[in-house]
Amino acid sequence: MKKLLVMLFAIFAVSSFAQYKDPGFPKNNVKDGIITQPSSSLFGFLNTENFSMHHSYSMSYSSFSGNGLALGVYTNSMNLSLAENLNVQVDASLVHSPYSSFGKEVQNSINGIYLSRAALNYKPWDDVYISVQYRQIPAYSYPYGGYYNSFNMFDRFNGSSNWFER
């Protein structure tokens, strides 16, 4: 019985030292095709965790003095977070007028691509918010035909910007 046990143990011990052969080429894994490693390049900060994009489309029709104007506006809003308290926002709009009873010249003068807003936002402390913005909005978007200043509600007709001087 002891001989049989020693022999079985020897057979199993010998077979456990089998040779391992490396396949030579790494096997493709499904996970490798889905998940990519972070880039160490200069543009590595452009990833989906720091960048967001939103789209909107609006149509409007205005009728006045027997004339009509239809407008379509596609806006792409992009936000890039450079740090926890620093981000960049860009709103680019494509404006088109599918119908205008004012004529092709008015219709073509409205059509175009506009950089509606570009902003650099910085929040150094909880109570402090600094925003540097550039805006380009066509005159039809403003009330009062483009004479309205959106940054000062009292300067509507190029008058005094100080409310107390009136």
CORTA-V447729 format. One line per field, one symbol per residue. burial: b if it has 16 or more other ideal C-beta (glycine too) atoms within 10 Angstrom, else e. Layout:
burial=???
This chain:
burial=eeeeeeeeeeeeeeeeeeeeeeeeeeeeeeeeeeeeeeeeeeeeeeeeeeeeeeeeeeeeeeeeeeeebbbebebebebebeeeeebebbbebebebeebeeeeeebeebeeebebbbeebeeeeeeeeeeeeeeeebebeeeeeeeeeeeeeebeeeeeeeeeee
